[in-house]
Amino acid sequence: MKKKFIAVGAAVAALAMSALLVTGCSSNAGSSNASSSSASSDAQSALPDTLVVGFDNSYPPYGFIGEDGEYTGFDLDLAQEVADRNDMQLEKMAIDWDAKDALLNQGDINCIWNGFTMEGREDDYTFSDPYMLNEQVIVVKADSGITSAEDLAGKVVITQIDSAALDVLEGDQADLAQTFGRLDTIADYNNAFMNLQSGTVDAVACDLSIAAYQMAANPDLYVQLSEPLSSEHYAVGFKKGDDALAKLVNDTLVEMYNDGTIKEICEKYAQYGLDYNNWILV
């Protein structure tokens, strides 16, 4: 009898252990599903209620101060449409261009959207797909007698601080820059062109879009040298790892291209030298 009770007790214990194991497995599965659901929820909550765009307010036609004193520009119009379509608020934050990385990393802005060249910066940001073709070019006064890059030998060339043009002149075109009398930098391109107009400098190295804008506004004053310094692309820059917001912006821009909105916005700024044929995100 003792042996029989021992056997029955062992069987009951085994059944209890099995029940515990099943319960444990069920509990783990539920925990795993909860974690998955939580991760999905976190990914959704990662999208901000407000799209805070950092931009240079003296970078026409992409971002500048309009005649009404309000911030305007091609990229800001794109950002407004993206925000509207995704039930987000838009905050336009004019920034010092050389402070953009600090502002992005500490969360004061959540994107840089202002004719932002992606080449050479791919490891520093999460980018949207490129949306516009661009070049780095040299602009001189029409009566300067400068007709080629070789004529810049001994001349004073100016560009914006922390710009793509500066990157090129310190990188692939460093040999050319060595021939200059001096390579200066300045906070914004409006003042760079004021220096060119006054004769303080001999040339401005800048984005094609900036050159087109200045030449459209002053058709008899400036000319662009025919050979570009480099070709590149504009994209929207986000903090490294901010994939959800980058995808949202990217998908919305494609939607805007497909329904004709991109063409409308490009045509609005055609008078400033912006060319719809340079749009590449489809």
GIZI-V698348 format. One record per backbone hydrogen bond with DSSP energy under -0.5 kcal/mol. CO is the residue of the C=O (numbers start at 0). NH is the residue of the N-H. If there is no record, write none. Layout:
{{CO:NH} {CO:NH}}
//
This chain:
{{0:4} {1:5} {2:6} {3:7} {4:8} {5:9} {6:10} {7:11} {8:12} {9:13} {10:14} {11:15} {12:16} {13:17} {14:18} {15:19} {16:20} {17:21} {18:22} {19:23} {20:24} {21:25} {22:26} {23:27} {24:28} {25:29} {26:30} {27:31} {28:32} {29:33} {30:34} {31:35} {32:36} {33:37} {34:38} {35:39} {36:40} {37:41} {38:42} {39:43} {40:44} {41:45} {43:46} {48:88} {49:51} {50:52} {50:90} {51:53} {51:109} {51:110} {52:92} {53:112} {54:56} {54:94} {55:58} {56:64} {57:188} {57:189} {58:61} {58:62} {60:73} {61:74} {61:75} {62:58} {63:65} {63:71} {65:68} {69:65} {71:63} {72:76} {73:77} {74:78} {75:79} {76:80} {77:81} {78:82} {79:83} {80:84} {81:85} {82:85} {82:87} {83:86} {88:50} {90:52} {90:92} {91:93} {92:54} {94:96} {95:98} {96:99} {98:102} {99:103} {100:104} {101:105} {102:107} {102:108} {103:106} {110:53} {110:112} {111:236} {114:116} {115:234} {117:120} {120:123} {120:124} {124:126} {125:237} {130:279} {130:280} {131:233} {133:231} {134:136} {134:207} {135:228} {135:229} {136:205} {137:224} {138:203} {139:222} {140:143} {144:146} {147:150} {148:151} {149:152} {151:154} {154:156} {154:180} {154:181} {155:201} {155:202} {156:183} {157:204} {158:185} {159:162} {162:166} {163:167} {164:168} {165:169} {166:170} {167:170} {167:172} {170:173} {172:176} {173:177} {174:178} {175:178} {176:179} {178:153} {181:156} {181:183} {183:158} {185:160} {187:191} {188:192} {189:193} {190:194} {191:195} {192:196} {193:197} {194:198} {194:199} {194:200} {195:198} {202:157} {203:138} {203:205} {205:136} {206:210} {207:211} {208:212} {209:213} {210:214} {211:215} {212:216} {213:217} {217:220} {217:221} {220:141} {222:139} {225:227} {229:135} {231:133} {232:117} {233:130} {233:131} {235:127} {236:111} {237:125} {238:241} {240:242} {241:245} {242:246} {243:247} {244:248} {245:249} {246:250} {247:251} {248:252} {249:253} {250:254} {251:255} {252:256} {253:257} {254:258} {255:260} {255:261} {256:259} {259:263} {260:264} {261:265} {262:266} {263:267} {264:268} {265:268} {266:269} {268:271} {268:273} {269:272} {273:275} {274:277} {275:278} {277:132} {279:281}}
//
